[in-house]
Amino acid sequence: MTDVERELALKVIGKLHPNVKLDENSNIWQLAAKRNSGIRVIGVIVTEQLYYFYPLFIDHHHLLLPSKKYNQRDYKKYNFLPQESW
C-alpha cells in the first residue's frame, strides 16, 4: 500500500469510525473476502502474542487500490449486497 492509498484508507476509516484512533504505526491491510468475488476488506492487524484482524470497511469497487478488472465507470453493474452474498 502506497502512502497515498494509506492516507485515503485513514480518511475513510476516520469518517466511518470516528472513535477509532489510528496513527502512522497502524498496520493497515487489505484482504480478499471471498475467493473470486473481488471483494476487499480493509482493516488493521494488531499483533500481540497472536495476530488479530479488525475489519473496518469493504472496498467492493476497488477504489482504494485500483484494479483494471474491477474499477469501472459504471459502478451500478457491481451490485454488492453482503446480506445476500454472505
Distance bins in CASP14 RR format, pairs under 12 A and 6 or more apart:
PFRMAT RR
TARGET T0000
AUTHOR 0000-0000-0000
RMODE 2
METHOD distances of the structure
MODEL  1
1 7 0 0 0 0 1 0 0 0 0 0 0
1 8 0 0 0 0 1 0 0 0 0 0 0
1 9 1 0 0 1 0 0 0 0 0 0 0
1 10 0 0 0 0 0 1 0 0 0 0 0
1 26 0 0 0 0 0 1 0 0 0 0 0
1 27 0 0 0 0 0 1 0 0 0 0 0
1 28 1 0 0 1 0 0 0 0 0 0 0
1 29 0 0 0 0 1 0 0 0 0 0 0
1 30 1 0 0 1 0 0 0 0 0 0 0
1 40 0 0 0 0 0 1 0 0 0 0 0
1 42 0 0 0 0 1 0 0 0 0 0 0
1 43 0 0 0 0 0 1 0 0 0 0 0
1 44 0 0 0 0 0 1 0 0 0 0 0
1 59 0 0 0 0 0 1 0 0 0 0 0
1 64 0 0 0 0 1 0 0 0 0 0 0
1 65 1 0 0 1 0 0 0 0 0 0 0
2 8 0 0 0 0 1 0 0 0 0 0 0
2 9 0 0 0 0 0 1 0 0 0 0 0
2 28 0 0 0 0 0 1 0 0 0 0 0
2 64 0 0 0 0 0 1 0 0 0 0 0
2 65 0 0 0 0 1 0 0 0 0 0 0
2 66 0 0 0 0 0 1 0 0 0 0 0
3 9 0 0 0 0 0 1 0 0 0 0 0
3 10 0 0 0 0 0 1 0 0 0 0 0
3 24 0 0 0 0 1 0 0 0 0 0 0
3 28 0 0 0 0 0 1 0 0 0 0 0
4 10 0 0 0 0 0 1 0 0 0 0 0
4 11 0 0 0 0 0 1 0 0 0 0 0
4 64 0 0 0 0 1 0 0 0 0 0 0
4 65 0 0 0 0 0 1 0 0 0 0 0
4 66 0 0 0 0 0 1 0 0 0 0 0
5 11 0 0 0 0 0 1 0 0 0 0 0
5 12 0 0 0 0 0 1 0 0 0 0 0
5 28 0 0 0 0 1 0 0 0 0 0 0
5 29 0 0 0 0 0 1 0 0 0 0 0
5 30 0 0 0 0 1 0 0 0 0 0 0
5 40 0 0 0 0 0 1 0 0 0 0 0
5 42 0 0 0 0 1 0 0 0 0 0 0
5 59 0 0 0 0 0 1 0 0 0 0 0
5 62 0 0 0 0 0 1 0 0 0 0 0
5 63 0 0 0 0 0 1 0 0 0 0 0
5 64 1 0 1 0 0 0 0 0 0 0 0
5 65 1 0 1 0 0 0 0 0 0 0 0
5 66 0 0 0 0 1 0 0 0 0 0 0
6 12 0 0 0 0 0 1 0 0 0 0 0
6 13 0 0 0 0 0 1 0 0 0 0 0
6 22 0 0 0 0 1 0 0 0 0 0 0
6 23 0 0 0 0 0 1 0 0 0 0 0
6 24 0 0 0 0 1 0 0 0 0 0 0
6 25 0 0 0 0 0 1 0 0 0 0 0
6 26 0 0 0 0 1 0 0 0 0 0 0
6 27 0 0 0 0 0 1 0 0 0 0 0
6 28 1 0 0 1 0 0 0 0 0 0 0
6 29 0 0 0 0 0 1 0 0 0 0 0
6 30 0 0 0 0 0 1 0 0 0 0 0
6 42 0 0 0 0 0 1 0 0 0 0 0
6 43 0 0 0 0 0 1 0 0 0 0 0
6 44 0 0 0 0 0 1 0 0 0 0 0
6 64 0 0 0 0 1 0 0 0 0 0 0
6 65 0 0 0 0 0 1 0 0 0 0 0
7 13 0 0 0 0 0 1 0 0 0 0 0
7 14 0 0 0 0 0 1 0 0 0 0 0
7 22 0 0 0 0 0 1 0 0 0 0 0
7 24 0 0 0 0 0 1 0 0 0 0 0
7 26 0 0 0 0 0 1 0 0 0 0 0
7 28 0 0 0 0 0 1 0 0 0 0 0
7 64 0 0 0 0 0 1 0 0 0 0 0
8 14 0 0 0 0 0 1 0 0 0 0 0
8 15 0 0 0 0 0 1 0 0 0 0 0
8 28 0 0 0 0 0 1 0 0 0 0 0
8 30 0 0 0 0 0 1 0 0 0 0 0
8 42 0 0 0 0 1 0 0 0 0 0 0
8 57 0 0 0 0 0 1 0 0 0 0 0
8 59 0 0 0 0 0 1 0 0 0 0 0
8 63 0 0 0 0 1 0 0 0 0 0 0
8 64 1 0 1 0 0 0 0 0 0 0 0
8 65 0 0 0 0 1 0 0 0 0 0 0
8 66 0 0 0 0 0 1 0 0 0 0 0
9 15 0 0 0 0 0 1 0 0 0 0 0
9 16 0 0 0 0 0 1 0 0 0 0 0
9 17 0 0 0 0 0 1 0 0 0 0 0
9 20 0 0 0 0 0 1 0 0 0 0 0
9 22 0 0 0 0 1 0 0 0 0 0 0
9 26 0 0 0 0 1 0 0 0 0 0 0
9 27 0 0 0 0 0 1 0 0 0 0 0
9 28 1 0 1 0 0 0 0 0 0 0 0
9 29 0 0 0 0 1 0 0 0 0 0 0
9 30 0 0 0 0 1 0 0 0 0 0 0
9 40 0 0 0 0 0 1 0 0 0 0 0
9 41 0 0 0 0 0 1 0 0 0 0 0
9 42 1 0 1 0 0 0 0 0 0 0 0
9 43 0 0 0 0 1 0 0 0 0 0 0
9 44 0 0 0 0 1 0 0 0 0 0 0
9 56 0 0 0 0 1 0 0 0 0 0 0
9 57 0 0 0 0 1 0 0 0 0 0 0
9 59 0 0 0 0 1 0 0 0 0 0 0
9 63 0 0 0 0 0 1 0 0 0 0 0
9 64 1 0 1 0 0 0 0 0 0 0 0
9 65 0 0 0 0 1 0 0 0 0 0 0
10 16 0 0 0 0 0 1 0 0 0 0 0
10 17 0 0 0 0 0 1 0 0 0 0 0
10 20 0 0 0 0 1 0 0 0 0 0 0
10 21 0 0 0 0 0 1 0 0 0 0 0
10 22 1 0 0 1 0 0 0 0 0 0 0
10 23 0 0 0 0 1 0 0 0 0 0 0
10 24 0 0 0 0 1 0 0 0 0 0 0
10 26 1 0 0 1 0 0 0 0 0 0 0
10 28 1 0 0 1 0 0 0 0 0 0 0
10 42 0 0 0 0 0 1 0 0 0 0 0
10 43 0 0 0 0 0 1 0 0 0 0 0
10 44 0 0 0 0 0 1 0 0 0 0 0
10 56 0 0 0 0 0 1 0 0 0 0 0
10 57 0 0 0 0 0 1 0 0 0 0 0
10 64 0 0 0 0 0 1 0 0 0 0 0
11 17 0 0 0 0 0 1 0 0 0 0 0
11 18 0 0 0 0 0 1 0 0 0 0 0
11 22 0 0 0 0 0 1 0 0 0 0 0
11 28 0 0 0 0 0 1 0 0 0 0 0
11 42 0 0 0 0 0 1 0 0 0 0 0
11 56 0 0 0 0 0 1 0 0 0 0 0
11 57 0 0 0 0 0 1 0 0 0 0 0
11 63 0 0 0 0 0 1 0 0 0 0 0
11 64 0 0 0 0 0 1 0 0 0 0 0
12 18 0 0 0 0 0 1 0 0 0 0 0
12 20 0 0 0 0 0 1 0 0 0 0 0
12 22 0 0 0 0 0 1 0 0 0 0 0
12 28 0 0 0 0 0 1 0 0 0 0 0
12 42 1 0 0 1 0 0 0 0 0 0 0
12 43 0 0 0 0 0 1 0 0 0 0 0
12 56 0 0 0 0 1 0 0 0 0 0 0
12 57 1 0 1 0 0 0 0 0 0 0 0
12 58 0 0 0 0 0 1 0 0 0 0 0
12 59 0 0 0 0 1 0 0 0 0 0 0
12 63 0 0 0 0 1 0 0 0 0 0 0
12 64 1 0 0 1 0 0 0 0 0 0 0
13 19 0 0 0 0 0 1 0 0 0 0 0
13 20 1 0 0 1 0 0 0 0 0 0 0
13 21 0 0 0 0 1 0 0 0 0 0 0
13 22 1 0 0 1 0 0 0 0 0 0 0
13 23 0 0 0 0 0 1 0 0 0 0 0
13 26 0 0 0 0 1 0 0 0 0 0 0
13 28 0 0 0 0 1 0 0 0 0 0 0
13 42 1 0 0 1 0 0 0 0 0 0 0
13 43 1 0 0 1 0 0 0 0 0 0 0
13 44 0 0 0 0 1 0 0 0 0 0 0
13 54 0 0 0 0 0 1 0 0 0 0 0
13 55 0 0 0 0 0 1 0 0 0 0 0
13 56 1 0 1 0 0 0 0 0 0 0 0
13 57 1 0 0 1 0 0 0 0 0 0 0
13 59 0 0 0 0 0 1 0 0 0 0 0
13 64 0 0 0 0 0 1 0 0 0 0 0
14 20 1 0 0 1 0 0 0 0 0 0 0
14 21 0 0 0 0 1 0 0 0 0 0 0
14 22 0 0 0 0 1 0 0 0 0 0 0
14 26 0 0 0 0 0 1 0 0 0 0 0
14 42 0 0 0 0 0 1 0 0 0 0 0
14 56 0 0 0 0 1 0 0 0 0 0 0
14 57 0 0 0 0 1 0 0 0 0 0 0
15 56 0 0 0 0 0 1 0 0 0 0 0
15 57 0 0 0 0 1 0 0 0 0 0 0
16 22 0 0 0 0 0 1 0 0 0 0 0
16 42 0 0 0 0 0 1 0 0 0 0 0
16 43 0 0 0 0 0 1 0 0 0 0 0
16 55 0 0 0 0 0 1 0 0 0 0 0
16 56 1 0 0 1 0 0 0 0 0 0 0
16 57 1 0 1 0 0 0 0 0 0 0 0
16 58 0 0 0 0 0 1 0 0 0 0 0
16 59 0 0 0 0 0 1 0 0 0 0 0
17 42 0 0 0 0 0 1 0 0 0 0 0
17 43 0 0 0 0 0 1 0 0 0 0 0
17 44 0 0 0 0 0 1 0 0 0 0 0
17 54 0 0 0 0 1 0 0 0 0 0 0
17 55 0 0 0 0 0 1 0 0 0 0 0
17 56 1 0 0 1 0 0 0 0 0 0 0
17 57 0 0 0 0 1 0 0 0 0 0 0
18 56 0 0 0 0 0 1 0 0 0 0 0
19 56 0 0 0 0 0 1 0 0 0 0 0
20 26 0 0 0 0 1 0 0 0 0 0 0
20 28 0 0 0 0 0 1 0 0 0 0 0
20 43 0 0 0 0 1 0 0 0 0 0 0
20 44 0 0 0 0 1 0 0 0 0 0 0
20 46 0 0 0 0 0 1 0 0 0 0 0
20 54 0 0 0 0 1 0 0 0 0 0 0
20 55 0 0 0 0 0 1 0 0 0 0 0
20 56 1 0 0 1 0 0 0 0 0 0 0
20 57 0 0 0 0 0 1 0 0 0 0 0
21 44 0 0 0 0 0 1 0 0 0 0 0
22 28 1 0 0 1 0 0 0 0 0 0 0
22 42 0 0 0 0 0 1 0 0 0 0 0
22 43 0 0 0 0 1 0 0 0 0 0 0
22 44 1 0 0 1 0 0 0 0 0 0 0
22 45 0 0 0 0 0 1 0 0 0 0 0
22 46 0 0 0 0 0 1 0 0 0 0 0
22 54 0 0 0 0 0 1 0 0 0 0 0
22 56 0 0 0 0 1 0 0 0 0 0 0
23 44 0 0 0 0 0 1 0 0 0 0 0
25 44 0 0 0 0 0 1 0 0 0 0 0
25 45 0 0 0 0 0 1 0 0 0 0 0
25 46 0 0 0 0 0 1 0 0 0 0 0
25 47 0 0 0 0 0 1 0 0 0 0 0
26 42 0 0 0 0 0 1 0 0 0 0 0
26 43 0 0 0 0 1 0 0 0 0 0 0
26 44 1 0 1 0 0 0 0 0 0 0 0
26 45 0 0 0 0 1 0 0 0 0 0 0
26 46 0 0 0 0 1 0 0 0 0 0 0
26 47 0 0 0 0 0 1 0 0 0 0 0
26 54 0 0 0 0 0 1 0 0 0 0 0
26 56 0 0 0 0 0 1 0 0 0 0 0
27 42 0 0 0 0 0 1 0 0 0 0 0
27 43 0 0 0 0 1 0 0 0 0 0 0
27 44 1 0 1 0 0 0 0 0 0 0 0
27 45 1 0 1 0 0 0 0 0 0 0 0
27 46 1 0 0 1 0 0 0 0 0 0 0
27 47 1 0 0 1 0 0 0 0 0 0 0
27 51 0 0 0 0 1 0 0 0 0 0 0
27 52 0 0 0 0 0 1 0 0 0 0 0
27 53 0 0 0 0 1 0 0 0 0 0 0
27 54 0 0 0 0 0 1 0 0 0 0 0
28 41 0 0 0 0 0 1 0 0 0 0 0
28 42 1 0 0 1 0 0 0 0 0 0 0
28 43 1 0 0 1 0 0 0 0 0 0 0
28 44 1 0 1 0 0 0 0 0 0 0 0
28 45 0 0 0 0 1 0 0 0 0 0 0
28 46 0 0 0 0 0 1 0 0 0 0 0
28 53 0 0 0 0 0 1 0 0 0 0 0
28 54 0 0 0 0 0 1 0 0 0 0 0
28 55 0 0 0 0 0 1 0 0 0 0 0
28 56 0 0 0 0 1 0 0 0 0 0 0
28 57 0 0 0 0 0 1 0 0 0 0 0
28 59 0 0 0 0 0 1 0 0 0 0 0
28 64 0 0 0 0 1 0 0 0 0 0 0
28 65 0 0 0 0 0 1 0 0 0 0 0
29 40 0 0 0 0 0 1 0 0 0 0 0
29 41 0 0 0 0 1 0 0 0 0 0 0
29 42 1 0 0 1 0 0 0 0 0 0 0
29 43 1 0 1 0 0 0 0 0 0 0 0
29 44 1 0 0 1 0 0 0 0 0 0 0
29 45 1 0 1 0 0 0 0 0 0 0 0
29 46 0 0 0 0 0 1 0 0 0 0 0
29 47 0 0 0 0 0 1 0 0 0 0 0
29 51 0 0 0 0 1 0 0 0 0 0 0
29 52 0 0 0 0 0 1 0 0 0 0 0
29 53 1 0 0 1 0 0 0 0 0 0 0
29 54 0 0 0 0 1 0 0 0 0 0 0
29 55 0 0 0 0 1 0 0 0 0 0 0
29 56 0 0 0 0 0 1 0 0 0 0 0
29 59 0 0 0 0 0 1 0 0 0 0 0
29 64 0 0 0 0 0 1 0 0 0 0 0
29 65 0 0 0 0 0 1 0 0 0 0 0
30 38 0 0 0 0 0 1 0 0 0 0 0
30 39 0 0 0 0 0 1 0 0 0 0 0
30 40 1 0 1 0 0 0 0 0 0 0 0
30 41 1 0 0 1 0 0 0 0 0 0 0
30 42 1 0 1 0 0 0 0 0 0 0 0
30 43 1 0 0 1 0 0 0 0 0 0 0
30 44 0 0 0 0 0 1 0 0 0 0 0
30 45 0 0 0 0 0 1 0 0 0 0 0
30 53 0 0 0 0 0 1 0 0 0 0 0
30 55 0 0 0 0 0 1 0 0 0 0 0
30 56 0 0 0 0 0 1 0 0 0 0 0
30 57 0 0 0 0 0 1 0 0 0 0 0
30 58 0 0 0 0 0 1 0 0 0 0 0
30 59 1 0 0 1 0 0 0 0 0 0 0
30 62 0 0 0 0 1 0 0 0 0 0 0
30 63 0 0 0 0 0 1 0 0 0 0 0
30 64 1 0 0 1 0 0 0 0 0 0 0
30 65 1 0 0 1 0 0 0 0 0 0 0
30 67 0 0 0 0 0 1 0 0 0 0 0
31 38 0 0 0 0 0 1 0 0 0 0 0
31 39 0 0 0 0 1 0 0 0 0 0 0
31 40 1 0 0 1 0 0 0 0 0 0 0
31 41 1 0 1 0 0 0 0 0 0 0 0
31 42 0 0 0 0 1 0 0 0 0 0 0
31 43 1 0 0 1 0 0 0 0 0 0 0
31 44 0 0 0 0 0 1 0 0 0 0 0
31 45 0 0 0 0 1 0 0 0 0 0 0
31 51 0 0 0 0 0 1 0 0 0 0 0
31 53 1 0 0 1 0 0 0 0 0 0 0
31 54 0 0 0 0 0 1 0 0 0 0 0
31 55 0 0 0 0 1 0 0 0 0 0 0
31 56 0 0 0 0 0 1 0 0 0 0 0
31 57 0 0 0 0 0 1 0 0 0 0 0
31 58 0 0 0 0 0 1 0 0 0 0 0
31 59 0 0 0 0 0 1 0 0 0 0 0
31 65 0 0 0 0 0 1 0 0 0 0 0
32 38 1 0 0 1 0 0 0 0 0 0 0
32 39 1 0 0 1 0 0 0 0 0 0 0
32 40 1 0 0 1 0 0 0 0 0 0 0
32 41 1 0 0 1 0 0 0 0 0 0 0
32 42 0 0 0 0 0 1 0 0 0 0 0
32 58 0 0 0 0 0 1 0 0 0 0 0
32 59 0 0 0 0 0 1 0 0 0 0 0
32 60 0 0 0 0 0 1 0 0 0 0 0
32 62 0 0 0 0 0 1 0 0 0 0 0
32 65 0 0 0 0 0 1 0 0 0 0 0
32 67 0 0 0 0 0 1 0 0 0 0 0
32 70 0 0 0 0 0 1 0 0 0 0 0
33 39 1 0 1 0 0 0 0 0 0 0 0
33 40 1 0 0 1 0 0 0 0 0 0 0
33 41 1 0 1 0 0 0 0 0 0 0 0
33 42 0 0 0 0 0 1 0 0 0 0 0
33 43 0 0 0 0 0 1 0 0 0 0 0
33 53 0 0 0 0 0 1 0 0 0 0 0
33 55 0 0 0 0 1 0 0 0 0 0 0
33 57 0 0 0 0 0 1 0 0 0 0 0
33 58 1 0 0 1 0 0 0 0 0 0 0
33 59 0 0 0 0 1 0 0 0 0 0 0
33 60 0 0 0 0 1 0 0 0 0 0 0
33 80 0 0 0 0 0 1 0 0 0 0 0
33 82 0 0 0 0 1 0 0 0 0 0 0
33 85 0 0 0 0 1 0 0 0 0 0 0
33 86 0 0 0 0 1 0 0 0 0 0 0
34 40 0 0 0 0 0 1 0 0 0 0 0
34 41 0 0 0 0 1 0 0 0 0 0 0
34 58 0 0 0 0 0 1 0 0 0 0 0
34 60 0 0 0 0 0 1 0 0 0 0 0
34 80 0 0 0 0 0 1 0 0 0 0 0
34 82 0 0 0 0 1 0 0 0 0 0 0
34 85 1 0 0 1 0 0 0 0 0 0 0
34 86 1 0 0 1 0 0 0 0 0 0 0
36 69 0 0 0 0 0 1 0 0 0 0 0
36 70 0 0 0 0 0 1 0 0 0 0 0
37 58 0 0 0 0 0 1 0 0 0 0 0
37 60 0 0 0 0 1 0 0 0 0 0 0
37 62 0 0 0 0 0 1 0 0 0 0 0
37 69 0 0 0 0 0 1 0 0 0 0 0
37 70 0 0 0 0 0 1 0 0 0 0 0
37 78 0 0 0 0 0 1 0 0 0 0 0
37 80 0 0 0 0 1 0 0 0 0 0 0
37 82 0 0 0 0 0 1 0 0 0 0 0
37 85 1 0 0 1 0 0 0 0 0 0 0
37 86 0 0 0 0 1 0 0 0 0 0 0
38 58 0 0 0 0 0 1 0 0 0 0 0
38 59 0 0 0 0 1 0 0 0 0 0 0
38 60 1 0 0 1 0 0 0 0 0 0 0
38 61 0 0 0 0 0 1 0 0 0 0 0
38 62 1 0 0 1 0 0 0 0 0 0 0
38 65 0 0 0 0 0 1 0 0 0 0 0
38 67 0 0 0 0 1 0 0 0 0 0 0
38 69 0 0 0 0 1 0 0 0 0 0 0
38 70 1 0 0 1 0 0 0 0 0 0 0
38 71 0 0 0 0 0 1 0 0 0 0 0
38 78 0 0 0 0 1 0 0 0 0 0 0
38 80 0 0 0 0 1 0 0 0 0 0 0
38 85 0 0 0 0 0 1 0 0 0 0 0
39 55 0 0 0 0 0 1 0 0 0 0 0
39 57 0 0 0 0 0 1 0 0 0 0 0
39 58 1 0 0 1 0 0 0 0 0 0 0
39 59 0 0 0 0 1 0 0 0 0 0 0
39 60 1 0 1 0 0 0 0 0 0 0 0
39 61 0 0 0 0 0 1 0 0 0 0 0
39 62 0 0 0 0 1 0 0 0 0 0 0
39 67 0 0 0 0 0 1 0 0 0 0 0
39 70 0 0 0 0 1 0 0 0 0 0 0
39 78 0 0 0 0 1 0 0 0 0 0 0
39 80 1 0 0 1 0 0 0 0 0 0 0
39 81 0 0 0 0 0 1 0 0 0 0 0
39 82 0 0 0 0 1 0 0 0 0 0 0
39 85 1 0 0 1 0 0 0 0 0 0 0
39 86 0 0 0 0 1 0 0 0 0 0 0
40 55 0 0 0 0 0 1 0 0 0 0 0
40 56 0 0 0 0 0 1 0 0 0 0 0
40 57 0 0 0 0 1 0 0 0 0 0 0
40 58 1 0 0 1 0 0 0 0 0 0 0
40 59 1 0 1 0 0 0 0 0 0 0 0
40 60 1 0 0 1 0 0 0 0 0 0 0
40 61 0 0 0 0 1 0 0 0 0 0 0
40 62 1 0 0 1 0 0 0 0 0 0 0
40 63 0 0 0 0 1 0 0 0 0 0 0
40 64 1 0 0 1 0 0 0 0 0 0 0
40 65 1 0 0 1 0 0 0 0 0 0 0
40 66 0 0 0 0 0 1 0 0 0 0 0
40 67 0 0 0 0 1 0 0 0 0 0 0
40 70 0 0 0 0 1 0 0 0 0 0 0
40 71 0 0 0 0 0 1 0 0 0 0 0
40 80 0 0 0 0 0 1 0 0 0 0 0
41 53 0 0 0 0 1 0 0 0 0 0 0
41 54 0 0 0 0 0 1 0 0 0 0 0
41 55 1 0 1 0 0 0 0 0 0 0 0
41 56 0 0 0 0 1 0 0 0 0 0 0
41 57 1 0 0 1 0 0 0 0 0 0 0
41 58 1 0 1 0 0 0 0 0 0 0 0
41 59 1 0 0 1 0 0 0 0 0 0 0
41 60 0 0 0 0 1 0 0 0 0 0 0
41 64 0 0 0 0 0 1 0 0 0 0 0
41 65 0 0 0 0 0 1 0 0 0 0 0
41 80 0 0 0 0 0 1 0 0 0 0 0
41 82 0 0 0 0 0 1 0 0 0 0 0
41 86 0 0 0 0 0 1 0 0 0 0 0
42 53 0 0 0 0 0 1 0 0 0 0 0
42 54 0 0 0 0 0 1 0 0 0 0 0
42 55 1 0 0 1 0 0 0 0 0 0 0
42 56 1 0 1 0 0 0 0 0 0 0 0
42 57 1 0 1 0 0 0 0 0 0 0 0
42 58 1 0 0 1 0 0 0 0 0 0 0
42 59 1 0 1 0 0 0 0 0 0 0 0
42 60 0 0 0 0 0 1 0 0 0 0 0
42 62 0 0 0 0 0 1 0 0 0 0 0
42 63 0 0 0 0 0 1 0 0 0 0 0
42 64 1 0 0 1 0 0 0 0 0 0 0
42 65 0 0 0 0 1 0 0 0 0 0 0
43 52 0 0 0 0 0 1 0 0 0 0 0
43 53 1 0 0 1 0 0 0 0 0 0 0
43 54 1 0 1 0 0 0 0 0 0 0 0
43 55 1 0 1 0 0 0 0 0 0 0 0
43 56 1 0 1 0 0 0 0 0 0 0 0
43 57 1 0 0 1 0 0 0 0 0 0 0
43 58 0 0 0 0 1 0 0 0 0 0 0
43 59 0 0 0 0 0 1 0 0 0 0 0
43 64 0 0 0 0 0 1 0 0 0 0 0
44 51 0 0 0 0 0 1 0 0 0 0 0
44 52 0 0 0 0 1 0 0 0 0 0 0
44 53 1 0 0 1 0 0 0 0 0 0 0
44 54 1 0 1 0 0 0 0 0 0 0 0
44 55 0 0 0 0 1 0 0 0 0 0 0
44 56 1 0 0 1 0 0 0 0 0 0 0
44 57 0 0 0 0 0 1 0 0 0 0 0
45 51 1 0 1 0 0 0 0 0 0 0 0
45 52 1 0 0 1 0 0 0 0 0 0 0
45 53 1 0 1 0 0 0 0 0 0 0 0
45 54 1 0 0 1 0 0 0 0 0 0 0
45 55 0 0 0 0 0 1 0 0 0 0 0
45 56 0 0 0 0 0 1 0 0 0 0 0
46 52 1 0 1 0 0 0 0 0 0 0 0
46 53 0 0 0 0 1 0 0 0 0 0 0
46 54 1 0 0 1 0 0 0 0 0 0 0
47 53 0 0 0 0 0 1 0 0 0 0 0
47 54 0 0 0 0 0 1 0 0 0 0 0
55 82 0 0 0 0 0 1 0 0 0 0 0
56 64 0 0 0 0 0 1 0 0 0 0 0
57 63 0 0 0 0 0 1 0 0 0 0 0
57 64 0 0 0 0 1 0 0 0 0 0 0
57 82 0 0 0 0 0 1 0 0 0 0 0
58 64 0 0 0 0 0 1 0 0 0 0 0
58 78 0 0 0 0 0 1 0 0 0 0 0
58 80 1 0 0 1 0 0 0 0 0 0 0
58 81 0 0 0 0 0 1 0 0 0 0 0
58 82 1 0 0 1 0 0 0 0 0 0 0
58 85 0 0 0 0 0 1 0 0 0 0 0
58 86 0 0 0 0 0 1 0 0 0 0 0
59 65 1 0 0 1 0 0 0 0 0 0 0
59 66 0 0 0 0 0 1 0 0 0 0 0
59 67 0 0 0 0 0 1 0 0 0 0 0
59 70 0 0 0 0 1 0 0 0 0 0 0
59 71 0 0 0 0 0 1 0 0 0 0 0
59 78 0 0 0 0 0 1 0 0 0 0 0
59 80 0 0 0 0 0 1 0 0 0 0 0
60 67 0 0 0 0 0 1 0 0 0 0 0
60 70 0 0 0 0 1 0 0 0 0 0 0
60 71 0 0 0 0 0 1 0 0 0 0 0
60 75 0 0 0 0 1 0 0 0 0 0 0
60 77 0 0 0 0 0 1 0 0 0 0 0
60 78 1 0 0 1 0 0 0 0 0 0 0
60 79 0 0 0 0 1 0 0 0 0 0 0
60 80 1 0 1 0 0 0 0 0 0 0 0
60 81 0 0 0 0 1 0 0 0 0 0 0
60 82 0 0 0 0 1 0 0 0 0 0 0
60 85 0 0 0 0 1 0 0 0 0 0 0
60 86 0 0 0 0 0 1 0 0 0 0 0
61 67 0 0 0 0 1 0 0 0 0 0 0
61 69 0 0 0 0 0 1 0 0 0 0 0
61 70 1 0 0 1 0 0 0 0 0 0 0
61 71 1 0 0 1 0 0 0 0 0 0 0
61 72 0 0 0 0 1 0 0 0 0 0 0
61 73 0 0 0 0 0 1 0 0 0 0 0
61 74 0 0 0 0 0 1 0 0 0 0 0
61 75 1 0 1 0 0 0 0 0 0 0 0
61 76 0 0 0 0 0 1 0 0 0 0 0
61 77 0 0 0 0 0 1 0 0 0 0 0
61 78 1 0 0 1 0 0 0 0 0 0 0
61 79 0 0 0 0 0 1 0 0 0 0 0
61 80 0 0 0 0 1 0 0 0 0 0 0
62 68 0 0 0 0 1 0 0 0 0 0 0
62 69 0 0 0 0 1 0 0 0 0 0 0
62 70 1 0 1 0 0 0 0 0 0 0 0
62 71 1 0 1 0 0 0 0 0 0 0 0
62 72 0 0 0 0 1 0 0 0 0 0 0
62 75 0 0 0 0 0 1 0 0 0 0 0
62 78 0 0 0 0 1 0 0 0 0 0 0
62 80 0 0 0 0 0 1 0 0 0 0 0
63 70 0 0 0 0 1 0 0 0 0 0 0
63 71 1 0 0 1 0 0 0 0 0 0 0
63 72 0 0 0 0 0 1 0 0 0 0 0
63 75 0 0 0 0 1 0 0 0 0 0 0
63 78 0 0 0 0 0 1 0 0 0 0 0
64 70 0 0 0 0 0 1 0 0 0 0 0
64 71 0 0 0 0 0 1 0 0 0 0 0
65 71 0 0 0 0 1 0 0 0 0 0 0
66 72 0 0 0 0 0 1 0 0 0 0 0
67 78 0 0 0 0 0 1 0 0 0 0 0
69 78 0 0 0 0 0 1 0 0 0 0 0
70 77 0 0 0 0 0 1 0 0 0 0 0
70 78 1 0 0 1 0 0 0 0 0 0 0
70 80 0 0 0 0 0 1 0 0 0 0 0
71 77 0 0 0 0 0 1 0 0 0 0 0
71 78 0 0 0 0 1 0 0 0 0 0 0
72 78 1 0 0 1 0 0 0 0 0 0 0
78 85 0 0 0 0 0 1 0 0 0 0 0
79 85 0 0 0 0 1 0 0 0 0 0 0
80 86 0 0 0 0 0 1 0 0 0 0 0
END
